[in-house]
Amino acid sequence: MNLYKQLRKRLRRARRSLVLGAVLVAVCLMWMSAQGNVMTWRNTDVFAPDREEKKDDAKAVTADTIQALSRISGTLNVVMDKLYICGTESTSLGSMEANQIISLLAENPHWTAMLQEDGSMHVTERIQDLSPTCKNNAYIGVDDQGNLTLYDAETGRKEAVRTFFQLDVRQMESSLPRQTLQELYSGIKINDVDEYNSVLSTFSDFAMEEQTTRVMSPGV
């Protein structure tokens, strides 16, 4: 994916002409602060969801689950769910005693667990990688609404796995080489998480300005 790294460098060089203006703005802001005007700036990362909040929620659910397990006698059917950036895998761990499940969770504190309505226990591991299936079938392209989208081509047709953000298509088409645009519209093959992050980083420069939601690792 050297092409996308080169594009990122080119875009950074194009923005250097704005550095002087940024310095002047910074000086003005310092002056305004000295005059008692307090301005709060919130940096918004379009790639990372509020992971801390999600972790807290997951920990709370798991804590409730462990409390429920402590009151259960007998065995439960346990399923291990692996949630990737792209793709999921589920494996049956068989029947386990409640105290065995509690010990399993204690040994793996980054896992979460939830009792299901059918009486089974689902243990979840979130993995910052592409699943083996996605490594063979995933690519990033643009949908009909101009959104940067992750697709799974396993079925032989475009099946959207995740939508990231809407692109400023006009700006993008006036800034990028035709070859890069053709690759994007045809679908850029994604073989691993480094390529995934590189493509997202490159095209984030053309995300619509009003879109400041954090979209990169929902659920992971």
N, C-alpha and C positions, 0 to 999 in steps of 0.2 A: 504493500500500500504506500510505496514511496511517493506516488503521484499526489496523494492527499496530504502528506507531510510537506511536500514542496508547495502545494497550494496554500497551506496555512502560513508558510514563511512569506509567500508572495503577498498575502493579505495583510500580514503584519507590517511589511515594508510599505504597503500602500497607506497604512494608517499613521506612519511616522510623521507625515506632513501635518498631522493634527496635534502633535506633541506640544508645540509652542502655544496653541490655543488652550490646551488643557492646563498648561502651567499658569497662564493668565487667569483662567477660571479658578484654579486653586488659590492664587493670591487673593482674588476677590472674596472667596469664601472665608479665608483666614481673617480678612478685614471685617467681614460681616459678623464673624464669630466674636471678634474683639469688641464689636459694638453691642453685643448682647443678644444677637439673633442666633438662636440655636437651631441648627438644621440637622435632621437625622436622615442618614442615607442608609438604605437597606439594600445590600447586594443580593441579587436573586440568581441562584444557580439553576439554569434550565435543565441541567443534567441529573441533579441529585434530589430525590424526594426528601421529605423531612424524616430522615431515618431514625433519629432519636425518638421522635414521637411514636413512630411505628414500632420501634423496639419496646418502648414502654408499654404500649397496648398489648403486644405479643407476650411480654413477661407477665402482665396482669392476667391474661387468659390462661397461661401455663400455670401460674400460681393457683388459680381457681381449680384447674384440672387436677393438680397434685392434691389439693385439699379433698376433692371428690374421690380421688383414687384411695386416699387413706381410709375412706369409709366403705370401700368395696371389698368384698371377699370373693374369691374365685378368680377365674381367668377372663381375659379380654382378647379379642382378635386385634392384632396391632398391624397397621399399615404404615410403611415409611414412604413419605412423599418428598421428592427432591424437586424444588422449584428453582429453575434456572432463569437467567435473563430472558432466554428464549427456550421454551420447552419445559416439560415436566416428565418425571419418571416416578412410578409407584411400584413398590415391592412389598409383598406380604412378609411380615416377620413372624407370622404364626401366632399361637396363643401364648400369652404371658400372664403371670401373676401380677396383681396390682403393685406389689412391692418391687417386683422386677422392673416394671415400667418406671417407677419412681427412681430407682437406682440408675436406669438408663438415662433418664433426663438429668440426673445429678452429674453423671459422667460427661454429658454433652450439653452444657448450659446454653449454648447458642441455638439449640433445637427448641422448637415450640411444640405444644401438644394440645389436642382438643378432643373431647368425647363427642362422638357422633350420635345422632338420634337412633341409629340401629344398634347402639351399644358397643360399637367398635371404637378403637382409639387410633387417631391419625397423628403420627409424629412427623413434623416438617423440618427439613433442612433447606435453607435458602443459600444458593450458590451463585457467586458473581462470575458466571461463565455461561457459555452456550452449551446446551445439552448435546450429546453425541449426534443425535438425529438432526438438530438444528445446524451443527457444523457442516453437515452434508447438504442441507436444503435451504438455509436462510439467505436472504438477500435484502438489501435496502433499496427502496425506490420511492416514487411519488404517486399518490392516489389521484383520483379525478378532481379532488378539491384542493390539490396542491400541498397536501400534508406529507412530510417525510414519514415513511411507513416501513416497518419491518414485516417482511412476508415470509411465509413458509411454502416452498415449492414442492413439497413431498407429494402432494396430491396431483401435481401436474397443472395446477391452476393457481392464480393469485389468491392466497388466503392470508388476510391481514392478521398478524400476531399482536402488533402494537403500533399505535400512532404516536409520534413524538411531538411535532409542532408544525404549524403552517409556514411554508416558505414564502419569502418575497420573491416570487418567480421572476419578475421583471428585473430586479436588481441582480439576481443570481445569473440570469441569462446574459446580462451585459458585463458580468465580471469574470465568468469562468470560461475556460477553453471549450470549444464545441465538443471535443472528445470526452471531456469530463461530463458534460451535460448529457451526451448520448449514453454514457455508461449509467448515469443516474436514472434516466428515463427507461432504459432497458432493464435496470436492476443490477446493483453492485453486489457481487457474491461476497458473503461474509463467512470466513473460515474459522475465526477465533475471536476472543473478546477484545484483543488489541485492535484488530481491524474494525470491529464494531465501534469501539470508542473513537478510533481515528476518523471514521466516516462521520459519526455524529458531531465530533468536534469541528470538522471542516465545514459542514453545512449549517452548524449553529450560527455562523456569521450571517446567514441569510434568513434567520427566523424572524417572523413579524415582530416588530418592536413591542406591541401591546401584549404579546404572549410572554408572560413572565412566570408561568406555572412551572413547577419542577417536574420534569417528565422522564428523567432517565431511569431509574430503577424502580418503577412501581411494583410493589409487592416483593421486592428483593432486598 
